[in-house]
Amino acid sequence: MVEIKETDFPVGSLLPKKETGVVSFLSKYPTYDGRGIVIAILDSGIDPGAPGLKETSDGKVKVIERFDCSGCGDVNTTTRVVPVDGIITTMSGKKIKIPSTWTNPNNLYRLGVKRAFDLYPERLKDRVKAEYKKKNWEESHRKIVSEITRKMANFESTHNSKTLNDFDKLEKENLDAMQDILNNFDKKYNDLGPIYDCILFHNGQHWVACVDTTEDGDVSKCPLLGEYSITHEFAPLTDVDYLNFSMNVHDNGDILELVGVCSSHGTHVASIAAGYFPHSPEENGIAPGAQIVSLTIGDGRLGSMETGTALIRAMIKIIELKETLNIQVINMSYGEHAHWVDTGRIGELINEIVNKYGVTWVSSAGNHGPALNTISTPSDTINEPVISIGAYVSPEMMVAEYAMRQKLPGTPYTWSSRGPTIDGGIGVHVCAPGGAITSVPNFALRYSQLMNGTSMASPHAAGVVCLLISGSIQQELTFSPYIIRRALENTAKFLDGVEVPAQGSGLIQIEKAFDYLLNYHNEPDTNVRFQIQCGSHNSKGIYIRSKKYTSSQSFKISIEPNFLKHDEVSAYDKIYYNQKFVLTCDATYVSFPLHLDLSNVARMFAIKIDTDGLPSGLHCTFLNGYDVKCVEKGPVFKIPITIIQPLELEEPRYQISYSKVNFKANTIKRHYYTVPTMATWAVLKLISDEDTGRFVIHGLQMLPRQFCKALEVNKTVAITTKTEVVISFPVKGDLVLELVIAKYWANIGESNLDYTISFFGIKPNQPSITMHEADGIHCVEVKTLQGEDISPAINLKNAVQILKPSDLKIIPLSSRDIIPPCRQIYELVLIYNFNISKQCELSPNLPLLNNMLYESEFESQFWMLYDTNKQLLGCGDAYADKYSIKLEKGDYIIRLQIRHDKKDYLEKLNEAPLLLIQKLSSQIPMDVYLSYTQALVGGKKPGFTNNSNPHAPIPLYIAPLTSEKFSLKSNNLAHYLTGSITYAKDEHGKKVDVYQIKYILNDITAKKPNVSNGNLEKTKTDEYKEALRDPKTQLLSKMDPATAQTMYEELLKEYPDHLLIHSAYLQVMDPLDKRALPTLTKSKQNGSVEDINNKVISICNKVLSGLNASSILAFIAMKTDLRPDAAKIKITMDQQKNIYVECLARKGIALCRLALWDDNKEPDSNMYKQKILEVWKALVKFVDPSDAKVLTSHVLYFAIWHAFVNNHYGRLLKYILKMQEDKPTEEVEKKIIEYCGLLDWDHVVKHLYRSLPSKFPLSYKPF
């Protein structure tokens, strides 16, 4: 037996607390464990039933408020009913008996419906779908497919395919159809999930709601939940999903908000911050005594992406609850990279919550390292109100959480985002452990899970803040978000050998931070923040990252004290505020004043930075301000100074190599280069002396007013001894490139790398080309860096349609969308209608606000795409590239919501265009030539050309598209095409050195000129007669039967040869609509119905006898008509054909109905079937019913009836599915379900019936 030496599992390191001193702090101050503190967690939602999240250390409810701010859980409950005999009819049509245990004094019930999958996180949805399909579809489907296969084999064995009679042919077609339909059902199987009825009522004390998840409508089996704020009640939605949900009510009962979670993330975050495990304290979170307000900002409709609406609503809720719950701390482990941070509605409100309401806001820095400038927002926000947290991994975490075979030195994670911010701010203030194994929601069906990221570091820091505030309150210390941040920064443990951009001031040390608060809570700056603005752009710090133009630069600095809750500060305190500071900096290249006297006014001074003599690389320092009366409390304010000294590469090769560079775990090598002016791409080649190396390669250039991902490469690669790794990426000339090569933090062992970076370039004079079809040939010039081979290639990939709003509405939103005290938010809803004639994949894009969330002036741009039956097919928000939808041909509607508290701002967007970006089924190449003449005549295209003189421009000529390459007749409507152009012959350059091209099509709305044909000219008398005849004919089809009979007879006398009169009258007598589809439901038919069918047959026979079928068929078979009046003949013959086919189809339908006459009449069915067969055989001479492209509605209806009377339910389904494909309706869907039932396809019936409410909802969903 193997001897086990180590039996003590390091449970305490699964959720690390020793690293920041939390264990020691709580041993010293056990009651300062967060009790009395409320932390708001803005995340994906928190499961109050998850382990560790049920109660606090002092026995209180842990999760005291729970809101879904995204709107994903909203249910419209404006429909109100009163029970009749104790029974109500729900929105889905169920009859539900009200349980006697329900208390409802006013007997009024509000009703709504909710699709279950709207509440499910993606992983839960996938699990439930898989389980449901396995249980309710797969086995049944295989069984029925096997039965059909056996029937087909039996038919083939008993019939000779060459001697089949008409009925046998139809029988074989029926079996083939059944097999095809079953295969298609399986191929297109899409589980839309169940729809649940929601019942809401007031029990006299508070609102209560029931979600009916049963199939039989027995709601006594379902939990009855009260408002979570009052009752703290929650329950699993079903026993299958284990998704704990709760509810809130808004707008006096008009909106029921069902609250679940949209991912596991928020529960894990909450458990780190404040989890409490009474029987296993080692598993506790940082602040087990704290209570939690859960505010869901991730929208389940978008996966778990945060939206502007959700963020604003969350902050509104924080302001409202601040009055009753005294929320002191916010954690937000969410964020995106912004293009700029000096404006934006979300940033403004974040500042208001911190500075006006005194809430300490903690946020994750991001997971986009190791390059600099990768801080996400809100950690990077105007005025820097948020405490930004980087992620650290300790040796103990490595062995306990990651099962590593040895401990390595503690370090920031490789992927943790680094500062500075895009405008020079510190980026990371402090760091904290960024990984944990702790609770996740119950729907995951697991006790705990490992997650890592700055998302895990942030709640650790937020938990520390809860402890600090809990202790401060119990010791009656003055505190504010500002002194909390200073306490953390000035007492953090600086990690040796780690750069400032990764750790900020260092690893949090809570005991020292609390001592800081004990010692300095009464200082004059406790409630003061110092707004720092540097340089001409009022940046948060000084950041020099540019090509060397001068070695000495001067910067103006503005420092202004701002008081917490400024409007409540007395005039006395403002007048007598004064601090005197001594300024220090440890960098010799910074010249600065030594003293600063500061009162309640902005002070300005200048500093000088001399970079002459600084080696290439990264240089970080701070200009620190110390209070001369209390220097020992550390810097009161800090001005970060970051300088990047790039390396200038020399001609002619623009290449630099490094040899035998040693890498250990988490070794990070940073290189900075001024990219040559004409360079457009770079190639990095690496090789190692060992085979287990895992490396992160991160190259980044910062572009003005663009986020850090605009021009970067970020890859994780294995570098070995066997093969040289080659990475190419785009670059821009004259900008500084940061190239980071980092060995992954958990990659044990050493590696020695050889690597080379080389620059190449083919630079066009037009970085982005816009070419109009009508402009003809377009010229672009290119130059090269060092004579690179040129091989231009253009591929158009997308067709773009421009939509204009067809309708709009601006209204004030409800009470939950009012920013306290009284800033009403309005919504602008724009309606866009469009048609797709060909299946495609498309992405809606609002270009005015695209790719903007935190920096946007408007807080929301949420769109929802519906079909004509109001079925929601997809939705999206700020980032159009993330959302694409596959659509079949048909009509669609997009509803777009934009929100703002200034109505006049919204009015400016009344006509905002929306782009439909459709992915082309195949790319369209454009031709490029070396001369204008060759482009004009479509001559020989160059393979490639060499530019022997790098400084001389080479003109390239782009020829316009020919109609063969792109035709609007065979594609969806488009206004322009977009794609890419590459110039490099080199494969590495071709992959990454890519430019955009837009090809504008001619005016697609222009009418084609009429081509005059002398043979078609009419006399004025003929035109006059037609002008009188045609409106009467059209009006005939709209008359009631009695009036139509008279009009029909009069029109026949006046225009006996006008065939359309018969068609119009037949439409009155027998309007073919989807309510007239065949059914097995027996109904007594009166004699008038029989008379109508016989009359239809009579009229059809009259029309058919007056037309020569042989002549029509002969004309159809004619390939070319050379007669002088061919055009006129074609119009006449086409009209005759259409009427002939219509009358055949209508006659056949009437015969089918007569064949299904009720039992009292008992006609000779064989006689009817023979007549029907004769009509069918006559019809198929003109059209092929199996060809979906030529089926008219009349033929389709006859094909359905023909299949029905012959009991060919496979053929019947084939035709009715074609009808549903063209224009889906609920009536036809129910018929499909009925016909599947006739075939005993019970699993299909159940699936389609379950999908009905999702496919055909009663109304549009709320935003």
BELQUISUL-V80604 format. One record per backbone hydrogen bond with DSSP energy under -0.5 kcal/mol. NH is the residue of the N-H (numbers start at 1). CO is the residue of the C=O. E is the energy in kcal/mol with one decimal. If there is no record, write none. Layout:
NH CO E
NH CO E
//
This chain:
4 2 -0.6
5 3 -0.7
7 5 -0.6
9 7 -0.9
11 9 -2.5
13 10 -1.7
14 11 -1.9
15 11 -0.7
16 13 -0.6
16 435 -0.5
20 17 -0.5
21 18 -1.6
22 17 -2.0
23 17 -0.6
25 21 -2.4
26 22 -2.7
27 23 -1.6
28 24 -1.7
29 25 -3.0
32 29 -1.7
36 289 -0.5
37 34 -2.1
38 326 -0.5
39 291 -2.8
40 329 -3.0
41 39 -0.5
41 293 -2.8
42 40 -0.6
42 331 -2.5
43 41 -0.8
43 295 -1.9
48 46 -0.8
50 47 -1.6
53 50 -2.0
56 60 -2.3
57 288 -1.1
59 56 -1.8
62 54 -1.2
63 53 -0.5
64 62 -0.9
64 292 -2.1
65 292 -1.1
67 294 -2.7
69 67 -0.8
69 296 -1.5
71 68 -0.6
74 71 -1.4
75 256 -2.3
77 75 -0.6
77 254 -2.8
79 111 -0.7
81 109 -2.7
83 107 -0.5
84 87 -2.6
85 83 -0.6
87 84 -1.2
88 96 -2.6
90 88 -0.6
90 94 -2.5
93 90 -1.4
96 88 -3.0
96 94 -0.7
98 86 -2.7
102 99 -1.4
104 102 -0.6
107 104 -1.3
109 81 -2.7
110 200 -3.3
111 79 -2.7
112 198 -1.8
114 196 -2.4
116 194 -2.5
118 115 -1.5
119 115 -0.5
119 116 -1.7
120 116 -0.7
122 262 -0.6
125 121 -2.8
126 122 -2.5
127 123 -2.1
128 124 -3.0
129 125 -2.5
130 126 -2.2
131 127 -2.4
132 128 -2.6
133 129 -2.8
134 130 -2.2
135 131 -1.9
136 132 -3.2
137 133 -1.9
138 133 -2.4
139 134 -0.6
141 137 -2.9
142 138 -2.4
143 139 -2.0
144 140 -2.1
145 141 -2.6
146 142 -2.1
147 143 -1.9
148 144 -2.4
149 145 -2.3
150 146 -2.2
151 147 -2.2
152 148 -2.5
153 149 -2.3
154 150 -2.5
155 151 -2.5
156 152 -2.5
157 153 -1.7
158 154 -1.2
158 155 -0.5
159 155 -0.9
161 159 -0.6
163 160 -1.7
169 165 -2.5
170 166 -1.8
171 167 -2.0
172 168 -2.7
173 169 -2.4
174 170 -2.1
175 171 -2.1
176 172 -2.6
177 173 -2.3
178 174 -2.1
179 175 -2.1
180 176 -2.5
181 177 -2.9
182 178 -2.5
183 179 -2.2
184 180 -2.3
185 181 -3.0
186 182 -2.2
187 183 -2.4
188 184 -2.7
189 186 -0.8
192 190 -0.9
196 114 -3.4
197 212 -0.7
198 112 -3.2
199 210 -2.8
200 110 -2.9
201 208 -2.4
203 201 -0.5
203 206 -2.3
208 201 -2.9
209 225 -2.7
210 199 -2.6
211 223 -0.6
212 197 -2.9
212 210 -0.6
213 211 -1.1
219 217 -1.4
221 218 -1.7
222 219 -1.3
225 209 -2.4
225 223 -0.7
227 207 -1.2
228 247 -2.5
230 227 -1.2
231 227 -3.1
232 227 -0.6
232 228 -1.6
235 245 -1.8
237 243 -2.0
242 238 -1.8
244 242 -0.9
245 235 -2.9
246 259 -1.8
248 257 -2.1
250 255 -2.7
253 250 -1.0
254 250 -0.5
254 251 -1.4
255 250 -1.9
256 75 -2.6
257 248 -3.0
257 255 -0.6
258 73 -2.5
258 256 -0.7
259 246 -2.8
259 257 -0.5
260 258 -0.6
261 119 -0.5
262 44 -2.6
263 44 -0.6
268 264 -1.9
269 265 -2.4
270 266 -2.6
271 267 -2.2
272 268 -1.8
273 269 -2.3
274 270 -2.9
275 271 -1.8
276 52 -2.7
278 276 -0.6
280 277 -1.7
283 280 -2.5
284 281 -1.4
285 275 -2.8
286 272 -2.7
287 273 -2.4
289 33 -2.8
290 33 -0.6
290 287 -1.7
291 37 -2.7
292 62 -3.3
293 39 -2.4
294 65 -2.8
294 292 -0.5
295 41 -2.4
295 293 -0.6
296 67 -3.0
296 294 -0.5
297 43 -3.0
297 295 -0.6
298 43 -1.5
299 305 -2.8
300 298 -0.6
302 299 -1.9
303 300 -1.2
304 302 -1.4
305 299 -0.5
305 302 -0.9
307 297 -1.0
311 307 -2.2
312 308 -2.5
313 309 -2.6
314 310 -2.3
315 311 -2.1
316 312 -2.4
317 313 -2.5
318 314 -2.1
319 315 -2.1
320 316 -2.3
321 317 -3.0
322 318 -1.8
323 319 -0.6
323 320 -1.0
324 321 -0.6
325 321 -3.6
326 321 -0.8
326 322 -0.6
328 38 -2.0
329 38 -1.4
330 360 -2.6
331 40 -2.7
332 362 -2.1
333 42 -0.6
334 332 -0.6
336 377 -1.7
338 336 -0.5
345 856 -2.0
347 854 -0.7
348 344 -1.8
349 345 -1.9
350 346 -2.2
351 347 -2.2
352 348 -1.6
353 349 -2.3
354 350 -2.1
355 351 -3.0
356 352 -2.3
357 352 -1.0
357 353 -0.5
358 354 -0.8
359 353 -1.5
360 328 -2.6
361 359 -0.6
362 330 -3.0
362 360 -0.5
363 387 -2.6
364 332 -1.5
365 389 -2.3
369 415 -3.0
374 418 -1.9
376 365 -2.7
377 336 -3.5
380 376 -1.3
381 379 -0.8
382 341 -0.8
384 381 -2.2
385 382 -0.5
387 361 -2.8
388 386 -0.7
389 363 -2.2
390 430 -2.2
392 432 -2.4
393 411 -2.9
398 394 -1.8
399 395 -1.3
400 396 -2.1
401 397 -2.4
402 397 -1.3
404 398 -2.0
411 393 -2.2
413 391 -1.8
416 413 -0.9
417 366 -2.6
418 371 -0.8
419 501 -2.0
420 425 -0.7
421 425 -1.8
424 421 -2.2
428 426 -1.7
429 388 -1.9
429 427 -0.5
430 388 -1.5
431 506 -2.5
432 390 -2.1
434 392 -2.5
436 451 -2.0
437 14 -2.5
438 436 -0.6
438 449 -1.7
440 447 -0.5
444 441 -1.5
445 442 -2.2
449 438 -2.1
451 436 -2.1
453 434 -2.8
456 453 -1.8
457 453 -1.2
458 454 -2.5
459 455 -0.7
460 456 -1.0
461 457 -2.2
462 458 -2.8
463 459 -2.6
464 460 -2.0
465 461 -2.3
466 462 -2.1
467 463 -2.0
468 464 -2.4
469 465 -2.7
470 466 -2.8
471 467 -2.6
472 468 -2.3
473 469 -2.8
474 470 -2.0
475 471 -1.9
476 473 -1.0
477 472 -3.5
483 526 -0.8
484 480 -2.0
485 481 -1.9
486 482 -2.2
487 483 -2.6
488 484 -2.1
489 485 -2.7
490 486 -3.1
491 487 -0.8
492 488 -0.6
492 489 -0.6
493 507 -3.1
494 492 -0.8
496 494 -0.6
498 495 -1.6
502 499 -1.0
503 499 -1.3
504 500 -3.2
505 429 -3.2
506 503 -2.2
507 493 -2.8
508 431 -2.0
510 20 -2.6
513 509 -2.0
514 510 -2.6
515 511 -2.2
516 512 -2.1
517 513 -1.8
518 514 -2.6
519 515 -2.4
520 516 -2.5
521 517 -1.0
523 520 -1.3
526 523 -1.8
528 525 -1.6
529 562 -2.8
531 529 -0.7
531 560 -2.9
532 530 -0.6
533 558 -2.3
534 539 -2.3
535 556 -2.6
538 535 -1.3
539 534 -2.6
540 423 -0.7
541 423 -1.4
542 640 -2.7
543 541 -0.5
544 642 -2.8
545 543 -0.7
547 734 -0.5
549 547 -0.6
553 609 -2.5
555 607 -2.6
557 605 -3.6
558 533 -2.7
559 603 -2.7
560 531 -1.8
561 599 -0.5
562 529 -2.9
564 527 -2.5
565 355 -3.1
566 563 -0.8
568 565 -2.5
569 565 -0.6
569 566 -1.0
574 570 -1.7
575 571 -2.7
576 572 -2.7
577 574 -0.6
578 576 -0.5
579 598 -2.7
581 579 -0.5
581 596 -3.2
582 626 -2.4
583 594 -2.5
584 624 -2.1
588 586 -0.5
590 587 -1.2
591 589 -0.5
591 608 -3.3
596 581 -2.3
598 579 -3.2
598 596 -0.5
600 577 -0.5
601 599 -2.8
603 559 -2.7
605 557 -2.1
607 555 -2.3
608 591 -2.5
609 553 -3.3
610 589 -2.7
611 551 -3.0
611 609 -0.7
612 551 -0.7
614 611 -2.1
617 645 -2.2
619 643 -2.5
621 641 -2.3
623 639 -2.2
624 584 -2.8
624 622 -0.7
625 637 -2.7
626 582 -2.6
626 624 -0.6
628 580 -2.8
628 626 -0.5
630 627 -1.7
633 630 -1.2
634 631 -1.9
636 625 -3.5
637 625 -1.0
639 623 -2.1
640 638 -0.6
641 621 -2.9
642 542 -2.7
643 619 -3.1
644 544 -2.5
645 617 -2.8
645 643 -0.6
646 644 -0.8
647 672 -2.7
649 647 -0.6
649 674 -0.6
654 650 -1.5
656 757 -2.1
658 755 -2.9
661 753 -2.8
662 660 -0.5
663 751 -3.2
666 743 -1.2
666 744 -0.5
667 664 -2.4
669 741 -2.6
670 668 -0.5
671 739 -2.3
673 737 -2.1
674 647 -2.2
675 673 -0.8
675 735 -2.1
679 676 -1.7
680 760 -2.8
681 760 -2.3
682 729 -2.7
683 758 -2.6
684 727 -3.3
685 756 -2.4
686 725 -2.6
687 754 -1.8
688 720 -1.9
689 752 -0.9
693 719 -0.7
695 717 -3.2
696 742 -3.3
697 695 -0.5
697 715 -3.3
698 696 -0.6
698 740 -2.5
699 713 -2.6
700 738 -2.4
701 711 -2.2
703 701 -0.5
706 703 -1.6
710 707 -1.9
712 709 -0.5
713 699 -2.5
715 697 -2.6
717 695 -2.8
717 715 -0.5
719 693 -1.6
719 717 -0.6
720 718 -0.5
720 723 -0.6
725 686 -2.8
727 684 -2.9
729 682 -2.0
731 680 -1.8
733 679 -0.6
734 675 -3.1
735 732 -1.3
737 673 -3.1
738 700 -2.5
738 736 -0.5
739 671 -3.1
739 737 -0.6
740 698 -2.8
740 738 -0.5
741 669 -2.4
742 696 -2.4
742 740 -0.5
743 667 -2.2
744 694 -2.7
747 744 -2.1
748 746 -1.2
751 663 -2.4
753 661 -2.7
753 751 -0.5
754 687 -2.4
755 658 -2.1
756 685 -2.0
757 656 -2.5
758 683 -2.2
759 654 -2.1
760 681 -3.0
763 783 -3.3
764 762 -0.6
765 781 -2.6
769 996 -2.3
771 998 -3.3
773 1000 -3.1
775 772 -1.6
776 773 -0.9
778 958 -2.4
780 956 -2.4
782 954 -2.0
783 763 -2.2
784 950 -1.1
785 761 -2.4
790 945 -3.7
791 983 -3.1
793 982 -2.5
794 926 -0.6
795 980 -2.4
796 924 -3.1
797 978 -2.4
798 978 -2.5
799 918 -2.9
800 976 -3.4
801 799 -0.5
801 916 -2.2
803 801 -0.6
803 914 -3.4
806 831 -3.3
807 831 -1.0
809 829 -1.4
811 827 -1.9
813 825 -2.5
817 814 -2.0
818 815 -0.9
819 823 -2.7
820 818 -0.6
823 819 -2.9
824 822 -1.1
825 817 -1.9
826 900 -3.2
827 811 -2.7
828 898 -3.3
829 809 -2.9
829 827 -0.6
830 828 -0.6
830 896 -2.6
831 807 -2.7
832 894 -2.6
834 892 -2.1
836 890 -3.1
837 835 -0.5
840 887 -2.1
841 919 -0.6
842 885 -2.7
843 917 -2.0
845 915 -2.2
847 845 -1.0
849 846 -1.5
850 846 -0.9
851 878 -2.9
852 849 -1.1
856 853 -0.8
859 899 -1.4
860 899 -0.6
862 897 -1.3
863 876 -2.4
864 895 -2.2
865 874 -3.1
866 893 -3.3
867 871 -1.5
868 891 -0.7
870 867 -1.8
873 865 -3.1
874 865 -1.1
876 863 -1.8
880 878 -0.9
882 879 -1.6
883 880 -1.6
884 882 -0.5
885 842 -2.8
887 840 -3.2
887 885 -0.6
890 836 -2.6
892 834 -2.9
893 866 -2.5
894 832 -2.9
895 864 -2.7
896 830 -2.7
896 894 -0.6
897 862 -3.1
898 828 -2.3
899 860 -0.7
900 826 -1.9
903 901 -0.6
905 902 -0.8
906 902 -1.3
907 903 -1.9
908 904 -0.9
908 905 -0.6
909 906 -1.9
910 907 -1.3
912 909 -1.8
914 803 -2.3
915 845 -3.1
916 801 -2.8
917 843 -2.4
917 915 -0.7
918 799 -3.4
918 916 -0.8
919 841 -3.0
919 917 -0.5
920 797 -2.7
924 796 -2.4
925 923 -0.6
926 794 -1.6
929 957 -2.9
935 931 -1.8
936 932 -2.1
937 933 -2.2
938 934 -1.0
939 934 -2.7
945 790 -2.9
947 788 -0.6
948 946 -1.0
950 948 -0.7
952 949 -1.7
954 782 -2.6
955 953 -0.5
956 780 -2.8
957 929 -2.9
958 778 -3.5
958 956 -0.5
959 927 -2.3
959 957 -0.6
965 962 -1.1
966 962 -1.4
970 967 -0.9
971 968 -0.6
975 800 -3.3
976 800 -1.7
977 999 -2.9
978 798 -2.6
979 997 -2.0
980 795 -2.4
981 995 -2.5
982 793 -2.6
983 993 -0.5
985 789 -1.6
990 986 -2.5
991 987 -1.5
992 988 -1.1
993 989 -3.0
994 992 -1.7
995 981 -2.2
996 767 -0.6
997 979 -1.8
998 769 -2.8
999 977 -3.4
1000 771 -3.0
1000 998 -0.6
1001 975 -2.2
1006 1003 -1.2
1012 1010 -0.7
1016 1013 -2.2
1017 1014 -1.0
1023 1019 -2.3
1024 1020 -2.2
1025 1021 -2.5
1026 1022 -2.5
1027 1023 -2.2
1028 1024 -1.3
1029 1025 -2.6
1030 1026 -2.6
1032 1028 -0.9
1033 1029 -2.3
1034 1030 -2.4
1035 1031 -2.4
1036 1032 -1.9
1037 1033 -1.0
1038 1035 -1.5
1039 1036 -1.5
1044 1040 -2.9
1045 1041 -2.0
1046 1042 -1.3
1047 1043 -2.4
1048 1044 -2.9
1049 1045 -2.0
1050 1046 -2.2
1051 1047 -2.9
1052 1048 -2.1
1053 1049 -1.7
1054 1050 -1.9
1055 1051 -3.6
1058 1055 -1.6
1059 1057 -1.1
1061 1058 -1.4
1062 1059 -1.0
1063 1059 -1.2
1064 1060 -2.4
1065 1061 -2.3
1066 1062 -2.7
1067 1063 -1.6
1068 1064 -1.1
1069 1065 -2.4
1070 1066 -3.0
1071 1068 -0.5
1072 1070 -0.7
1073 1071 -1.0
1076 1073 -1.9
1077 1074 -0.7
1089 1086 -0.8
1090 1086 -1.4
1091 1087 -2.6
1092 1088 -2.5
1093 1089 -2.1
1094 1090 -2.3
1095 1091 -2.6
1096 1092 -2.7
1097 1093 -2.2
1098 1094 -2.2
1099 1095 -2.7
1100 1096 -2.6
1101 1097 -2.8
1102 1098 -2.2
1103 1099 -2.4
1104 1100 -3.1
1105 1101 -2.5
1106 1102 -1.0
1107 1104 -1.0
1109 1107 -0.9
1112 1108 -2.0
1113 1109 -2.7
1114 1110 -2.6
1115 1111 -2.2
1116 1112 -2.3
1117 1113 -2.0
1118 1114 -0.8
1118 1115 -0.7
1122 1120 -0.6
1126 1123 -1.6
1129 1125 -2.3
1130 1126 -2.6
1131 1127 -1.8
1132 1128 -1.9
1133 1129 -3.1
1134 1130 -2.7
1135 1131 -1.8
1136 1132 -2.3
1137 1133 -2.8
1138 1134 -2.5
1139 1135 -2.4
1140 1136 -2.8
1141 1137 -2.9
1142 1138 -2.4
1143 1139 -2.7
1144 1140 -2.4
1145 1141 -2.4
1146 1142 -2.8
1147 1143 -2.6
1148 1144 -2.4
1149 1145 -2.3
1150 1146 -2.4
1151 1147 -2.4
1152 1148 -2.1
1153 1149 -2.2
1154 1150 -2.2
1155 1151 -2.2
1156 1152 -0.9
1156 1153 -0.6
1157 1154 -1.6
1161 1158 -1.4
1162 1158 -1.3
1165 1163 -1.4
1168 1164 -1.8
1169 1165 -3.1
1170 1166 -2.2
1171 1167 -2.2
1172 1168 -3.0
1173 1169 -2.5
1174 1170 -2.2
1175 1171 -2.2
1176 1172 -2.7
1177 1173 -2.8
1178 1174 -2.1
1179 1175 -2.4
1180 1176 -2.4
1181 1178 -0.7
1182 1179 -2.2
1183 1179 -1.9
1185 1183 -0.7
1187 1184 -2.5
1188 1186 -0.9
1190 1187 -1.3
1191 1187 -0.5
1196 1192 -2.5
1197 1193 -2.4
1198 1194 -2.2
1199 1195 -2.8
1200 1196 -2.0
1201 1197 -2.5
1202 1198 -3.4
1203 1199 -2.2
1204 1200 -2.0
1205 1201 -2.5
1206 1202 -1.1
1207 1204 -1.7
1208 1203 -3.0
1209 1207 -1.3
1212 1208 -2.5
1213 1209 -2.2
1214 1210 -2.2
1215 1211 -2.3
1216 1212 -2.5
1217 1213 -2.6
1218 1214 -1.3
1219 1215 -2.0
1220 1216 -2.3
1221 1217 -2.1
1222 1218 -1.7
1223 1219 -1.8
1229 1225 -1.9
1230 1226 -2.2
1231 1227 -1.6
1232 1228 -2.5
1233 1229 -2.1
1234 1230 -2.3
1235 1231 -2.8
1236 1232 -2.4
1237 1233 -1.8
1238 1234 -1.4
1239 1235 -0.9
1240 1237 -1.4
1241 1236 -2.4
1242 1240 -1.5
1244 1241 -0.5
1245 1241 -2.3
1246 1242 -2.7
1247 1243 -2.0
1248 1244 -2.9
1249 1245 -2.7
1250 1246 -2.2
1251 1247 -1.3
1252 1248 -0.9
1252 1249 -0.6
1254 1251 -0.5
1255 1251 -2.3
1256 1252 -2.4
//
